[in-house]
Amino acid sequence: MIPNHALQPQAEQLPRGALILAGVLVGFAFTLTAGMRIAHVPPAASPVLLRSADHIAPIRSRTLRFVDEADRGVRIEDIGTGRTASEIVPGQKTGFIRGVMRGLARERRLHGIGGGPPFTLTEWRDGDLTLTDTATGRSIELNAFGTTNRAAFAALLDNPEAAR
């Protein structure tokens, strides 16, 4: 005859050592966070704040609007001149620009903002390149994505009519 307790399923238990280790880890994270708050250690500054504190001025800037075309291309308009600054045709290797603009357009949709307000592309004296959404205030530091991706946007500033 089989004992009754052998027929009942056994509840799985976590090893006691794993639970203790998890508790110590949570306690350490809490203590470290509380210590930083109590000591008033400021969080890492944003590039915008660092540039402001160091008085880093822009070298050049261009205000642009990105307009979707019927052929799935993108026309980039210079707001200052009213002219087309560049065009991205389907199949062209400009996935980075499309990806950045898709993310910014998604954020605008979440805020109920259309494609009308322009973006500002700025090159700073320290070499940084920033794309700022004038509607939401969001800035993207383009240097963080590598030299090839940065160059895709920098080319929009290299156009002679872009100089201001």
C-alpha positions in Angstrom: 0.0 0.0 0.0 1.2 3.5 -0.9 1.3 6.1 1.9 -1.2 8.9 1.5 1.4 11.7 1.6 3.2 10.2 -1.4 0.2 10.7 -3.6 -0.1 14.5 -2.9 2.0 16.9 -5.0 4.9 18.5 -3.3 5.0 22.3 -3.3 8.2 23.6 -4.9 10.2 25.7 -2.5 12.9 28.2 -3.3 16.2 27.4 -1.6 16.6 29.4 1.7 20.0 30.7 0.6 18.5 32.2 -2.6 15.8 34.0 -0.6 18.4 35.4 1.8 20.6 36.6 -1.1 17.7 38.3 -2.8 16.8 40.1 0.5 20.4 41.3 1.0 20.5 42.6 -2.6 17.2 44.5 -2.2 18.4 45.9 1.2 21.8 47.0 -0.4 20.0 48.8 -3.2 17.7 50.6 -0.8 20.5 51.6 1.5 22.6 52.9 -1.4 19.7 54.9 -2.8 18.8 56.3 0.6 22.5 57.3 1.2 22.7 59.2 -2.1 19.5 61.1 -1.2 20.6 61.9 2.3 24.0 63.0 1.1 22.3 65.2 -1.5 24.4 63.7 -4.3 23.0 65.2 -7.5 22.0 62.9 -10.4 24.2 63.0 -13.5 23.6 66.2 -15.4 22.0 66.2 -18.8 24.0 67.4 -21.8 21.8 70.5 -22.0 22.6 71.4 -18.4 26.3 70.8 -18.9 26.5 73.0 -22.0 24.6 75.7 -20.2 27.0 75.5 -17.2 30.0 75.6 -19.4 28.6 78.3 -21.6 29.0 76.2 -24.8 27.5 78.1 -27.7 26.0 76.7 -30.9 28.1 76.9 -34.0 25.3 76.5 -36.5 21.6 75.6 -36.4 18.9 74.8 -38.8 15.1 74.6 -38.3 13.6 71.7 -40.3 10.3 70.1 -41.0 10.0 66.5 -42.0 7.1 65.8 -44.4 6.0 62.3 -45.4 5.5 61.9 -49.2 3.0 59.7 -51.0 5.8 57.5 -52.3 6.9 56.7 -48.7 9.7 59.2 -49.1 10.4 62.1 -46.7 11.0 65.7 -47.8 13.0 67.7 -45.4 12.1 71.4 -45.5 14.2 74.3 -44.3 11.8 76.5 -42.4 14.1 79.6 -42.7 14.3 79.5 -46.5 11.1 77.6 -47.3 13.2 75.3 -49.7 13.7 71.6 -49.7 16.8 70.9 -47.7 17.0 67.2 -48.6 14.9 64.3 -49.7 14.9 60.7 -48.5 13.7 58.4 -51.2 12.4 54.8 -50.5 15.3 52.4 -50.5 17.9 55.0 -49.7 20.2 54.1 -46.8 18.9 56.6 -44.3 17.3 54.3 -41.8 18.7 56.2 -38.9 17.0 59.4 -39.8 13.7 57.6 -40.4 14.0 55.7 -37.1 14.7 58.9 -35.1 11.9 60.8 -36.7 9.5 57.8 -36.3 10.2 57.8 -32.5 9.6 61.6 -32.3 6.4 61.4 -34.4 5.1 58.7 -32.0 5.8 60.9 -29.0 3.9 63.8 -30.8 0.9 61.5 -31.4 0.8 60.6 -27.8 0.6 64.4 -26.9 -1.9 65.1 -29.7 0.6 67.1 -31.7 0.7 66.9 -35.5 3.6 67.2 -37.9 3.4 71.0 -38.3 5.9 72.2 -35.7 9.5 72.1 -36.8 12.6 70.5 -35.3 15.9 72.3 -34.6 19.2 70.7 -35.5 22.1 72.3 -33.7 25.8 71.7 -33.8 27.6 72.9 -30.6 31.1 74.3 -30.2 32.1 71.1 -28.3 31.2 69.0 -31.3 27.9 67.7 -30.1 24.9 67.5 -32.4 21.4 67.8 -31.1 18.0 67.4 -32.6 15.2 69.2 -30.6 11.5 68.9 -31.1 10.1 72.4 -30.8 6.7 71.1 -29.9 7.5 68.7 -27.1 10.9 70.1 -26.0 12.6 66.7 -26.3 16.2 66.7 -27.4 18.2 63.8 -28.8 22.0 63.9 -28.5 22.9 62.4 -31.9 26.6 61.8 -31.0 25.5 59.0 -28.8 24.6 56.9 -31.8 28.0 56.8 -33.4 29.8 58.8 -36.1 28.0 57.2 -39.1 24.5 58.0 -37.7 25.6 61.4 -36.5 26.9 62.1 -40.1 23.4 61.4 -41.5 22.0 64.4 -39.6 25.2 66.5 -39.9 24.8 66.4 -43.7 21.7 68.4 -43.2 23.8 71.2 -41.8 26.5 71.0 -44.5 24.2 72.4 -47.1 25.4 76.0 -47.9 22.0 77.4 -47.5 21.9 76.0 -44.0 24.5 78.4 -42.6 22.9 81.1 -40.4 
